[in-house]
Amino acid sequence: MISGKKQPKIAAKPRTPDERFMLEAIRQAKKALALGETPIGCVIVQTRTYDGEEIEPRIIARGYNRRNTEKNPLAHAEITAIRKAAKVLGDWRLEGCTLYVTLEPCPMCAGAIVQARMDRVVIGAMNAKAGSAGSILNLLQEPRFNHQAEITEGVLREPCSRMMSEFFAGIRRARKEKREA
């Protein structure tokens, strides 16, 4: 943990299914944080079959940021989870699935979500620097693409935003301490 602070408390009892699954994405983000990675976590939930039959929502994949750990620019939480979900379902098409992510997807991840034909994306915090689900661009709902995803933003925004803010504040503190030493 960069900041050396306690992890933020999150409501113990989620009120909605979106909150329940976002809490799991937050758990994934904490795994990234434990590695010193930017704390971004993701889960993919299957809600219906390819035939359109509604099913009990179930998590089929999890991912967290590992770019520095793997020395790989593709090791984003969403890409890892999409890869795992495709393997679980045995298909690259992730129709009938919802992706939950603690931070708004970047252009690469938004493109992968569109390519995977994900039904829906649920976002914790928006990303004013690289967000591609409405902050800078909206690749998820670009009408010229062959697929668009429904977007729900702001689910557990406060704990998702706080985790990011505290992480970057810790990095700035560490840099300042290093300069002063």
TORPA-4810 file (N, C-alpha, C, O; in nm, 3 decimals):
<nodes>
NODE_1_0.084_-0.116_0.000_0.000_0.000_0.000_0.090_0.123_0.000_0.172_0.140_0.090_M
NODE_2_0.075_0.209_-0.099_0.158_0.327_-0.115_0.136_0.427_-0.002_0.232_0.477_0.056_I
NODE_3_0.012_0.455_0.030_-0.018_0.562_0.124_0.009_0.524_0.269_0.029_0.612_0.352_S
NODE_4_0.010_0.395_0.301_0.028_0.353_0.437_-0.095_0.376_0.524_-0.091_0.355_0.645_G
NODE_5_-0.203_0.419_0.463_-0.327_0.445_0.536_-0.415_0.322_0.533_-0.397_0.231_0.452_K
NODE_6_-0.512_0.322_0.625_-0.614_0.218_0.625_-0.697_0.229_0.498_-0.714_0.337_0.442_K
NODE_7_-0.748_0.116_0.453_-0.834_0.116_0.336_-0.968_0.180_0.371_-1.014_0.167_0.484_Q
NODE_8_-1.031_0.249_0.274_-1.158_0.314_0.302_-1.266_0.212_0.337_-1.271_0.103_0.279_P
NODE_9_-1.351_0.248_0.431_-1.463_0.163_0.467_-1.571_0.177_0.360_-1.596_0.286_0.309_K
NODE_10_-1.633_0.066_0.328_-1.739_0.065_0.228_-1.861_0.003_0.294_-1.849_-0.091_0.373_I
NODE_11_-1.977_0.054_0.260_-2.101_0.002_0.318_-2.100_-0.150_0.315_-2.078_-0.211_0.210_A
NODE_12_-2.124_-0.212_0.430_-2.116_-0.357_0.442_-2.228_-0.427_0.366_-2.211_-0.539_0.318_A
NODE_13_-2.342_-0.362_0.355_-2.456_-0.427_0.292_-2.499_-0.350_0.168_-2.562_-0.244_0.179_K
NODE_14_-2.466_-0.401_0.049_-2.508_-0.331_-0.073_-2.661_-0.332_-0.085_-2.728_-0.426_-0.045_P
NODE_15_-2.712_-0.223_-0.142_-2.856_-0.209_-0.155_-2.908_-0.260_-0.290_-3.025_-0.299_-0.300_R
NODE_16_-2.824_-0.262_-0.391_-2.868_-0.302_-0.524_-2.772_-0.407_-0.580_-2.660_-0.420_-0.533_T
NODE_17_-2.816_-0.481_-0.681_-2.722_-0.575_-0.746_-2.600_-0.502_-0.803_-2.489_-0.554_-0.796_P
NODE_18_-2.619_-0.383_-0.860_-2.504_-0.307_-0.912_-2.403_-0.279_-0.802_-2.283_-0.290_-0.824_D
NODE_19_-2.451_-0.242_-0.684_-2.360_-0.216_-0.573_-2.290_-0.343_-0.530_-2.170_-0.342_-0.499_E
NODE_20_-2.362_-0.454_-0.527_-2.303_-0.582_-0.489_-2.186_-0.618_-0.580_-2.080_-0.658_-0.533_R
NODE_21_-2.207_-0.604_-0.711_-2.100_-0.641_-0.804_-1.989_-0.536_-0.807_-1.873_-0.569_-0.830_F
NODE_22_-2.024_-0.409_-0.782_-1.919_-0.307_-0.776_-1.831_-0.330_-0.653_-1.711_-0.305_-0.658_M
NODE_23_-1.888_-0.377_-0.544_-1.807_-0.410_-0.427_-1.702_-0.516_-0.462_-1.589_-0.511_-0.414_L
NODE_24_-1.740_-0.611_-0.546_-1.642_-0.713_-0.588_-1.536_-0.650_-0.677_-1.419_-0.688_-0.669_E
NODE_25_-1.573_-0.555_-0.762_-1.473_-0.484_-0.844_-1.378_-0.406_-0.753_-1.258_-0.399_-0.781_A
NODE_26_-1.430_-0.347_-0.646_-1.346_-0.276_-0.550_-1.249_-0.373_-0.483_-1.133_-0.339_-0.460_I
NODE_27_-1.297_-0.493_-0.451_-1.206_-0.594_-0.393_-1.091_-0.624_-0.490_-0.977_-0.639_-0.449_R
NODE_28_-1.124_-0.631_-0.617_-1.019_-0.655_-0.717_-0.922_-0.538_-0.722_-0.801_-0.557_-0.734_Q
NODE_29_-0.975_-0.416_-0.714_-0.888_-0.297_-0.716_-0.792_-0.299_-0.598_-0.677_-0.257_-0.611_A
NODE_30_-0.837_-0.347_-0.484_-0.750_-0.356_-0.366_-0.635_-0.455_-0.388_-0.528_-0.439_-0.331_K
NODE_31_-0.658_-0.556_-0.470_-0.549_-0.649_-0.505_-0.442_-0.575_-0.585_-0.322_-0.596_-0.563_K
NODE_32_-0.485_-0.490_-0.676_-0.389_-0.409_-0.753_-0.314_-0.317_-0.658_-0.192_-0.304_-0.668_A
NODE_33_-0.386_-0.253_-0.569_-0.325_-0.161_-0.473_-0.218_-0.232_-0.389_-0.112_-0.176_-0.362_L
NODE_34_-0.246_-0.355_-0.348_-0.150_-0.432_-0.268_-0.020_-0.457_-0.344_0.085_-0.478_-0.283_A
NODE_35_-0.027_-0.456_-0.477_0.092_-0.474_-0.561_0.160_-0.341_-0.593_0.264_-0.338_-0.660_L
NODE_36_0.102_-0.230_-0.546_0.154_-0.098_-0.580_0.106_-0.050_-0.715_0.160_0.047_-0.770_G
NODE_37_0.007_-0.116_-0.769_-0.051_-0.080_-0.898_-0.162_0.023_-0.878_-0.216_0.036_-0.768_E
NODE_38_-0.196_0.095_-0.985_-0.312_0.184_-0.981_-0.433_0.098_-0.948_-0.457_-0.002_-1.015_T
NODE_39_-0.511_0.135_-0.845_-0.619_0.049_-0.797_-0.744_0.051_-0.886_-0.839_0.125_-0.860_P
NODE_40_-0.740_-0.031_-0.988_-0.855_-0.046_-1.078_-0.893_-0.193_-1.078_-0.809_-0.280_-1.100_I
NODE_41_-1.021_-0.219_-1.054_-1.070_-0.356_-1.052_-1.193_-0.370_-1.139_-1.263_-0.273_-1.168_G
NODE_42_-1.218_-0.494_-1.180_-1.326_-0.521_-1.275_-1.383_-0.661_-1.250_-1.310_-0.754_-1.216_C
NODE_43_-1.514_-0.675_-1.269_-1.577_-0.807_-1.275_-1.673_-0.808_-1.393_-1.728_-0.705_-1.432_V
NODE_44_-1.691_-0.925_-1.449_-1.789_-0.943_-1.557_-1.894_-1.040_-1.507_-1.863_-1.148_-1.455_I
NODE_45_-2.019_-0.999_-1.523_-2.134_-1.074_-1.473_-2.220_-1.117_-1.591_-2.258_-1.034_-1.674_V
NODE_46_-2.249_-1.246_-1.599_-2.341_-1.296_-1.702_-2.482_-1.287_-1.647_-2.510_-1.334_-1.537_Q
NODE_47_-2.573_-1.227_-1.726_-2.712_-1.209_-1.682_-2.813_-1.282_-1.770_-2.929_-1.301_-1.732_T
NODE_48_-2.768_-1.323_-1.889_-2.857_-1.398_-1.977_-2.774_-1.484_-2.072_-2.655_-1.460_-2.092_R
NODE_49_-2.839_-1.585_-2.129_-2.771_-1.673_-2.224_-2.773_-1.610_-2.363_-2.837_-1.507_-2.384_T
NODE_50_-2.702_-1.673_-2.456_-2.702_-1.623_-2.595_-2.841_-1.629_-2.656_-2.872_-1.552_-2.746_Y
NODE_51_-2.923_-1.719_-2.606_-3.061_-1.730_-2.655_-3.150_-1.622_-2.598_-3.267_-1.614_-2.635_D
NODE_52_-3.098_-1.540_-2.509_-3.176_-1.433_-2.449_-3.246_-1.471_-2.321_-3.320_-1.390_-2.265_G
NODE_53_-3.225_-1.593_-2.275_-3.290_-1.639_-2.153_-3.223_-1.575_-2.031_-3.102_-1.584_-2.013_E
NODE_54_-3.305_-1.509_-1.947_-3.255_-1.448_-1.824_-3.206_-1.558_-1.730_-3.272_-1.661_-1.714_E
NODE_55_-3.091_-1.535_-1.668_-3.037_-1.630_-1.571_-3.001_-1.555_-1.444_-2.991_-1.432_-1.443_I
NODE_56_-2.982_-1.629_-1.337_-2.936_-1.568_-1.212_-2.800_-1.505_-1.239_-2.709_-1.575_-1.283_E
NODE_57_-2.784_-1.375_-1.214_-2.654_-1.311_-1.242_-2.540_-1.381_-1.168_-2.550_-1.411_-1.049_P
NODE_58_-2.430_-1.406_-1.241_-2.315_-1.472_-1.180_-2.187_-1.411_-1.233_-2.176_-1.379_-1.352_R
NODE_59_-2.092_-1.395_-1.145_-1.961_-1.344_-1.186_-1.889_-1.455_-1.262_-1.872_-1.566_-1.212_I
NODE_60_-1.847_-1.423_-1.385_-1.774_-1.521_-1.465_-1.627_-1.486_-1.482_-1.548_-1.569_-1.527_I
NODE_61_-1.589_-1.363_-1.446_-1.448_-1.325_-1.459_-1.417_-1.205_-1.369_-1.503_-1.122_-1.340_A
NODE_62_-1.292_-1.200_-1.327_-1.242_-1.090_-1.245_-1.109_-1.044_-1.302_-1.038_-1.121_-1.368_R
NODE_63_-1.075_-0.918_-1.277_-0.945_-0.868_-1.320_-0.908_-0.745_-1.240_-0.994_-0.675_-1.187_G
NODE_64_-0.779_-0.720_-1.234_-0.729_-0.598_-1.170_-0.604_-0.554_-1.243_-0.536_-0.632_-1.309_Y
NODE_65_-0.575_-0.426_-1.228_-0.464_-0.365_-1.299_-0.332_-0.432_-1.261_-0.304_-0.451_-1.143_N
NODE_66_-0.251_-0.470_-1.362_-0.121_-0.533_-1.339_-0.017_-0.485_-1.441_0.077_-0.557_-1.472_R
NODE_67_-0.033_-0.364_-1.491_0.058_-0.313_-1.595_0.203_-0.312_-1.550_0.290_-0.360_-1.622_R
NODE_68_0.231_-0.257_-1.433_0.368_-0.249_-1.385_0.422_-0.386_-1.346_0.537_-0.419_-1.375_N
NODE_69_0.339_-0.466_-1.280_0.380_-0.599_-1.236_0.420_-0.686_-1.354_0.522_-0.755_-1.350_T
NODE_70_0.339_-0.683_-1.459_0.366_-0.767_-1.578_0.450_-0.696_-1.682_0.490_-0.757_-1.782_E
NODE_71_0.478_-0.566_-1.661_0.551_-0.486_-1.761_0.481_-0.499_-1.896_0.544_-0.524_-1.999_K
NODE_72_0.349_-0.481_-1.893_0.265_-0.504_-2.010_0.159_-0.395_-2.019_0.075_-0.384_-1.930_N
NODE_73_0.161_-0.314_-2.125_0.062_-0.206_-2.137_-0.081_-0.257_-2.158_-0.176_-0.179_-2.147_P
NODE_74_-0.097_-0.384_-2.187_-0.230_-0.441_-2.207_-0.290_-0.499_-2.080_-0.405_-0.544_-2.082_L
NODE_75_-0.216_-0.501_-1.971_-0.260_-0.567_-1.848_-0.354_-0.480_-1.765_-0.334_-0.461_-1.645_A
NODE_76_-0.455_-0.427_-1.830_-0.559_-0.350_-1.762_-0.661_-0.447_-1.702_-0.675_-0.560_-1.748_H
NODE_77_-0.732_-0.402_-1.599_-0.832_-0.485_-1.532_-0.937_-0.537_-1.631_-0.971_-0.655_-1.629_A
NODE_78_-0.986_-0.448_-1.718_-1.092_-0.487_-1.812_-1.044_-0.591_-1.913_-1.115_-0.687_-1.942_E
NODE_79_-0.924_-0.571_-1.966_-0.871_-0.665_-2.067_-0.853_-0.803_-2.005_-0.887_-0.905_-2.066_I
NODE_80_-0.798_-0.807_-1.883_-0.780_-0.935_-1.813_-0.915_-1.004_-1.793_-0.928_-1.123_-1.820_T
NODE_81_-1.014_-0.929_-1.745_-1.146_-0.988_-1.720_-1.213_-1.033_-1.850_-1.275_-1.139_-1.854_A
NODE_82_-1.202_-0.953_-1.956_-1.262_-0.992_-2.085_-1.200_-1.121_-2.136_-1.270_-1.210_-2.183_I
NODE_83_-1.070_-1.131_-2.126_-1.000_-1.253_-2.170_-1.051_-1.375_-2.092_-1.079_-1.479_-2.151_R
NODE_84_-1.062_-1.360_-1.961_-1.110_-1.471_-1.877_-1.255_-1.506_-1.907_-1.290_-1.624_-1.914_K
NODE_85_-1.340_-1.404_-1.925_-1.482_-1.429_-1.953_-1.500_-1.503_-2.085_-1.582_-1.594_-2.095_A
NODE_86_-1.423_-1.464_-2.187_-1.432_-1.531_-2.317_-1.393_-1.679_-2.303_-1.452_-1.766_-2.366_A
NODE_87_-1.294_-1.705_-2.221_-1.252_-1.844_-2.199_-1.361_-1.923_-2.127_-1.390_-2.037_-2.164_K
NODE_88_-1.422_-1.862_-2.025_-1.529_-1.929_-1.950_-1.647_-1.961_-2.041_-1.701_-2.072_-2.036_V
NODE_89_-1.687_-1.865_-2.125_-1.803_-1.885_-2.213_-1.768_-1.960_-2.341_-1.857_-2.008_-2.412_L
NODE_90_-1.639_-1.971_-2.372_-1.598_-2.041_-2.493_-1.632_-1.964_-2.619_-1.655_-2.023_-2.724_G
NODE_91_-1.636_-1.831_-2.609_-1.671_-1.747_-2.724_-1.618_-1.607_-2.700_-1.609_-1.563_-2.585_D
NODE_92_-1.583_-1.537_-2.805_-1.538_-1.399_-2.792_-1.654_-1.303_-2.772_-1.634_-1.190_-2.726_W
NODE_93_-1.774_-1.345_-2.806_-1.892_-1.261_-2.789_-1.938_-1.271_-2.644_-1.969_-1.379_-2.594_R
NODE_94_-1.943_-1.157_-2.577_-1.986_-1.154_-2.437_-2.123_-1.089_-2.424_-2.149_-1.014_-2.330_L
NODE_95_-2.210_-1.120_-2.522_-2.348_-1.072_-2.515_-2.413_-1.136_-2.392_-2.383_-1.250_-2.358_E
NODE_96_-2.500_-1.061_-2.328_-2.563_-1.112_-2.207_-2.477_-1.089_-2.083_-2.504_-1.145_-1.977_G
NODE_97_-2.373_-1.005_-2.097_-2.283_-0.979_-1.986_-2.276_-0.830_-1.954_-2.294_-0.745_-2.041_C
NODE_98_-2.249_-0.802_-1.828_-2.228_-0.666_-1.779_-2.089_-0.658_-1.719_-2.048_-0.746_-1.643_T
NODE_99_-2.016_-0.552_-1.752_-1.883_-0.530_-1.698_-1.893_-0.422_-1.591_-1.948_-0.315_-1.615_L
NODE_100_-1.841_-0.450_-1.473_-1.835_-0.355_-1.361_-1.690_-0.315_-1.343_-1.603_-0.401_-1.331_Y
NODE_101_-1.663_-0.186_-1.342_-1.525_-0.138_-1.330_-1.521_-0.016_-1.239_-1.610_0.069_-1.242_V
NODE_102_-1.416_-0.008_-1.157_-1.406_0.099_-1.058_-1.372_0.234_-1.120_-1.403_0.338_-1.062_T
NODE_103_-1.308_0.234_-1.238_-1.272_0.359_-1.307_-1.313_0.349_-1.453_-1.295_0.245_-1.517_L
NODE_104_-1.367_0.456_-1.506_-1.410_0.463_-1.645_-1.303_0.407_-1.739_-1.186_0.442_-1.727_E
NODE_105_-1.343_0.321_-1.833_-1.246_0.260_-1.924_-1.172_0.360_-2.012_-1.226_0.463_-2.052_P
NODE_106_-1.047_0.325_-2.042_-0.964_0.401_-2.135_-1.006_0.365_-2.278_-1.092_0.279_-2.295_C
NODE_107_-0.948_0.428_-2.380_-0.986_0.395_-2.519_-0.962_0.249_-2.555_-1.044_0.188_-2.624_P
NODE_108_-0.851_0.191_-2.510_-0.822_0.051_-2.541_-0.929_-0.041_-2.482_-0.981_-0.128_-2.551_M
NODE_109_-0.961_-0.020_-2.356_-1.058_-0.105_-2.289_-1.199_-0.084_-2.343_-1.275_-0.180_-2.359_C
NODE_110_-1.233_0.041_-2.372_-1.365_0.068_-2.431_-1.377_-0.002_-2.566_-1.482_-0.058_-2.598_A
NODE_111_-1.270_0.002_-2.645_-1.271_-0.068_-2.774_-1.289_-0.217_-2.757_-1.363_-0.280_-2.832_G
NODE_112_-1.221_-0.275_-2.658_-1.235_-0.419_-2.633_-1.376_-0.453_-2.588_-1.429_-0.558_-2.626_A
NODE_113_-1.438_-0.367_-2.509_-1.575_-0.389_-2.463_-1.671_-0.390_-2.582_-1.760_-0.475_-2.591_I
NODE_114_-1.653_-0.295_-2.673_-1.736_-0.289_-2.794_-1.712_-0.415_-2.879_-1.808_-0.477_-2.926_V
NODE_115_-1.586_-0.451_-2.897_-1.554_-0.569_-2.979_-1.612_-0.697_-2.919_-1.649_-0.789_-2.991_Q
NODE_116_-1.618_-0.703_-2.786_-1.673_-0.821_-2.718_-1.826_-0.820_-2.717_-1.889_-0.918_-2.677_A
NODE_117_-1.885_-0.709_-2.761_-2.031_-0.695_-2.765_-2.097_-0.706_-2.628_-2.203_-0.767_-2.613_R
NODE_118_-2.033_-0.647_-2.530_-2.085_-0.644_-2.394_-2.215_-0.564_-2.393_-2.225_-0.461_-2.460_M
NODE_119_-2.315_-0.611_-2.318_-2.444_-0.542_-2.312_-2.436_-0.410_-2.237_-2.493_-0.309_-2.278_D
NODE_120_-2.363_-0.413_-2.125_-2.373_-0.301_-2.032_-2.240_-0.283_-1.959_-2.166_-0.379_-1.936_R
NODE_121_-2.210_-0.157_-1.924_-2.092_-0.124_-1.846_-2.135_-0.039_-1.727_-2.205_0.062_-1.744_V
NODE_122_-2.094_-0.080_-1.607_-2.125_-0.008_-1.485_-1.994_0.047_-1.431_-1.899_-0.028_-1.408_V
NODE_123_-1.990_0.179_-1.411_-1.867_0.249_-1.377_-1.880_0.310_-1.238_-1.982_0.368_-1.203_I
NODE_124_-1.773_0.295_-1.158_-1.768_0.360_-1.027_-1.737_0.507_-1.042_-1.823_0.592_-1.022_G
NODE_125_-1.612_0.538_-1.078_-1.567_0.677_-1.091_-1.534_0.708_-1.237_-1.485_0.623_-1.311_A
NODE_126_-1.562_0.829_-1.276_-1.528_0.872_-1.412_-1.382_0.913_-1.416_-1.320_0.939_-1.312_M
NODE_127_-1.325_0.919_-1.538_-1.182_0.942_-1.556_-1.162_1.061_-1.650_-1.165_1.046_-1.772_N
NODE_128_-1.142_1.178_-1.592_-1.130_1.301_-1.671_-1.005_1.305_-1.758_-0.997_1.387_-1.849_A
NODE_129_-0.908_1.218_-1.733_-0.783_1.221_-1.809_-0.779_1.124_-1.925_-0.709_1.148_-2.023_K
NODE_130_-0.852_1.013_-1.916_-0.845_0.914_-2.024_-0.977_0.840_-2.047_-0.980_0.739_-2.116_A
NODE_131_-1.085_0.890_-1.989_-1.213_0.820_-1.996_-1.274_0.816_-2.135_-1.281_0.916_-2.206_G
NODE_132_-1.320_0.697_-2.171_-1.380_0.679_-2.304_-1.520_0.622_-2.297_-1.565_0.549_-2.386_S
NODE_133_-1.590_0.658_-2.188_-1.731_0.623_-2.174_-1.811_0.749_-2.143_-1.916_0.743_-2.079_A
NODE_134_-1.758_0.864_-2.188_-1.830_0.988_-2.171_-1.746_1.105_-2.122_-1.782_1.220_-2.150_G
NODE_135_-1.637_1.081_-2.051_-1.558_1.194_-1.998_-1.485_1.270_-2.108_-1.498_1.392_-2.119_S
NODE_136_-1.410_1.199_-2.191_-1.339_1.261_-2.303_-1.404_1.221_-2.434_-1.437_1.305_-2.518_I
NODE_137_-1.423_1.092_-2.449_-1.491_1.032_-2.565_-1.599_0.940_-2.511_-1.602_0.911_-2.391_L
NODE_138_-1.687_0.895_-2.598_-1.781_0.791_-2.560_-1.777_0.683_-2.667_-1.865_0.675_-2.753_N
NODE_139_-1.674_0.601_-2.660_-1.659_0.493_-2.757_-1.762_0.383_-2.736_-1.793_0.308_-2.829_L
NODE_140_-1.815_0.373_-2.615_-1.911_0.267_-2.586_-2.046_0.289_-2.652_-2.124_0.196_-2.670_L
NODE_141_-2.073_0.414_-2.689_-2.202_0.444_-2.751_-2.186_0.518_-2.883_-2.274_0.592_-2.926_Q
NODE_142_-2.073_0.497_-2.948_-2.047_0.558_-3.079_-2.143_0.496_-3.181_-2.134_0.377_-3.209_E
NODE_143_-2.234_0.575_-3.237_-2.336_0.519_-3.326_-2.281_0.462_-3.457_-2.349_0.382_-3.522_P
NODE_144_-2.161_0.500_-3.495_-2.104_0.446_-3.619_-2.044_0.307_-3.601_-2.012_0.241_-3.699_R
NODE_145_-2.029_0.263_-3.477_-1.981_0.127_-3.452_-2.096_0.028_-3.466_-2.213_0.066_-3.459_F
NODE_146_-2.060_-0.098_-3.485_-2.164_-0.201_-3.502_-2.229_-0.243_-3.370_-2.327_-0.317_-3.370_N
NODE_147_-2.175_-0.197_-3.258_-2.231_-0.233_-3.127_-2.216_-0.115_-3.032_-2.117_-0.043_-3.036_H
NODE_148_-2.314_-0.097_-2.946_-2.308_0.003_-2.839_-2.345_-0.067_-2.708_-2.422_-0.162_-2.707_Q
NODE_149_-2.288_-0.017_-2.600_-2.317_-0.072_-2.468_-2.392_0.031_-2.385_-2.365_0.151_-2.393_A
NODE_150_-2.484_-0.015_-2.306_-2.554_0.072_-2.211_-2.453_0.109_-2.101_-2.370_0.026_-2.063_E
NODE_151_-2.460_0.232_-2.051_-2.368_0.278_-1.947_-2.446_0.321_-1.824_-2.545_0.394_-1.833_I
NODE_152_-2.400_0.275_-1.708_-2.449_0.324_-1.580_-2.325_0.374_-1.506_-2.231_0.299_-1.485_T
NODE_153_-2.326_0.502_-1.468_-2.207_0.557_-1.400_-2.241_0.599_-1.258_-2.357_0.625_-1.225_E
NODE_154_-2.137_0.606_-1.176_-2.152_0.658_-1.041_-2.192_0.557_-0.936_-2.229_0.597_-0.825_G
NODE_155_-2.187_0.428_-0.966_-2.220_0.327_-0.866_-2.104_0.317_-0.768_-1.992_0.282_-0.807_V
NODE_156_-2.129_0.347_-0.643_-2.027_0.353_-0.537_-1.912_0.447_-0.578_-1.795_0.418_-0.556_L
NODE_157_-1.951_0.559_-0.636_-1.855_0.660_-0.685_-1.757_0.703_-0.576_-1.636_0.709_-0.599_R
NODE_158_-1.809_0.733_-0.459_-1.724_0.789_-0.353_-1.609_0.695_-0.315_-1.494_0.739_-0.316_E
NODE_159_-1.634_0.569_-0.280_-1.519_0.483_-0.245_-1.426_0.458_-0.363_-1.305_0.446_-0.344_P
NODE_160_-1.481_0.450_-0.484_-1.395_0.430_-0.602_-1.305_0.551_-0.625_-1.186_0.537_-0.650_C
NODE_161_-1.362_0.671_-0.615_-1.285_0.795_-0.633_-1.183_0.812_-0.522_-1.068_0.849_-0.548_S
NODE_162_-1.224_0.785_-0.399_-1.134_0.801_-0.285_-1.013_0.709_-0.297_-0.901_0.749_-0.266_R
NODE_163_-1.035_0.586_-0.341_-0.924_0.492_-0.356_-0.821_0.546_-0.456_-0.701_0.537_-0.432_M
NODE_164_-0.869_0.602_-0.566_-0.778_0.659_-0.666_-0.707_0.782_-0.611_-0.585_0.796_-0.626_M
NODE_165_-0.781_0.871_-0.548_-0.723_0.995_-0.492_-0.615_0.963_-0.389_-0.507_1.022_-0.392_S
NODE_166_-0.645_0.871_-0.300_-0.548_0.835_-0.196_-0.424_0.768_-0.256_-0.313_0.790_-0.208_E
NODE_167_-0.443_0.689_-0.359_-0.329_0.624_-0.424_-0.235_0.729_-0.483_-0.114_0.725_-0.460_F
NODE_168_-0.290_0.823_-0.560_-0.204_0.924_-0.623_-0.148_1.024_-0.522_-0.038_1.075_-0.541_F
NODE_169_-0.222_1.051_-0.415_-0.168_1.136_-0.308_-0.048_1.067_-0.244_0.051_1.133_-0.211_A
NODE_170_-0.056_0.936_-0.225_0.055_0.860_-0.170_0.178_0.864_-0.259_0.291_0.873_-0.210_G
NODE_171_0.157_0.856_-0.388_0.269_0.865_-0.483_0.334_1.003_-0.475_0.457_1.014_-0.472_I
NODE_172_0.252_1.108_-0.471_0.307_1.244_-0.461_0.385_1.262_-0.330_0.491_1.324_-0.328_R
NODE_173_0.330_1.208_-0.220_0.401_1.217_-0.091_0.535_1.146_-0.097_0.636_1.198_-0.051_R
NODE_174_0.536_1.026_-0.155_0.660_0.948_-0.165_0.764_1.022_-0.249_0.882_1.024_-0.215_A
NODE_175_0.721_1.083_-0.358_0.814_1.161_-0.442_0.870_1.280_-0.365_0.990_1.310_-0.374_R
NODE_176_0.784_1.348_-0.291_0.827_1.464_-0.215_0.928_1.422_-0.107_1.030_1.488_-0.088_K
NODE_177_0.898_1.314_-0.039_0.990_1.264_0.065_1.124_1.225_0.005_1.228_1.248_0.065_E
NODE_178_1.121_1.167_-0.111_1.245_1.125_-0.180_1.329_1.247_-0.216_1.451_1.247_-0.199_K
NODE_179_1.262_1.353_-0.268_1.334_1.476_-0.304_1.395_1.541_-0.180_1.506_1.594_-0.186_R
NODE_180_1.322_1.538_-0.069_1.368_1.602_0.054_1.479_1.523_0.122_1.555_1.579_0.201_E
NODE_181_1.490_1.395_0.093_1.592_1.309_0.159_1.732_1.332_0.108_1.826_1.267_0.154_A
</nodes>
